[in-house]
Every structure is written in C-alpha cells, then in structure tokens.
Amino acid sequence: NSNLVLQADVRLIERRSRDEATGEVMSLVGKLDGTRMGDRAQRSKPGKAEERKI
C-alpha cells in the first residue's frame, strides 16, 4: 500500500557520538578569526641536488 508509513525500531539504530559528522551544513562564522588562509605555510629552498655525472 503506497500510503503505509512504517516506524523505525529505535533499538536497532546506532547512536552517533556528538563529534561524528551528520552531513548537516554548519557555518564557519567565528571559527576562522585571526588566521588567514596560507598564514601557516612555510617556504624553504629546495635541498642542493647532486650534480649529474655523465
């Protein structure tokens, strides 16, 4: 029957922890204050390569 609505058995559903992702969209407003993208990146010179022997 297309109008039949079934109830899920709550005992069989696993409980999620509070830190686990739910897929719900969350705002990042206020969480990125003081840090700009790329601020923690460090630049360094590449190590000196060995000369190629022919």
C-alpha positions in Angstrom: 0.0 0.0 0.0 1.5 3.4 -1.0 0.0 5.2 2.0 1.5 2.9 4.6 4.1 4.6 6.9 6.4 2.4 8.8 8.1 3.3 12.1 11.8 2.5 12.6 12.7 0.4 15.6 14.7 2.8 17.7 16.6 0.0 19.5 18.3 -1.1 16.2 19.5 2.4 15.2 23.1 3.1 16.2 23.7 6.2 18.4 26.1 8.7 17.0 28.6 10.5 19.2 28.4 14.3 19.4 31.6 14.7 17.4 30.6 12.5 14.5 29.7 14.2 11.2 26.0 14.2 10.4 26.2 15.8 6.9 24.3 18.9 8.1 25.7 22.2 6.9 27.4 24.2 9.6 28.6 27.8 9.5 32.2 28.7 9.9 31.5 32.2 11.1 33.7 33.0 14.1 35.8 29.9 13.8 38.4 31.3 11.5 39.2 34.6 13.2 42.8 35.6 13.4 44.0 33.1 10.8 44.1 33.8 7.1 44.4 31.0 4.5 48.1 30.3 3.9 49.4 32.0 7.0 50.9 28.9 8.4 52.6 27.8 5.2 56.4 27.9 5.3 58.7 28.5 2.3 62.1 26.9 2.1 64.7 26.5 -0.6 65.0 23.0 -2.1 68.0 21.0 -1.0 71.0 21.2 -3.2 70.8 18.4 -5.8 73.7 16.3 -6.6 75.5 17.1 -9.8 74.7 14.6 -12.6 77.6 12.5 -13.7 77.8 11.8 -17.4 
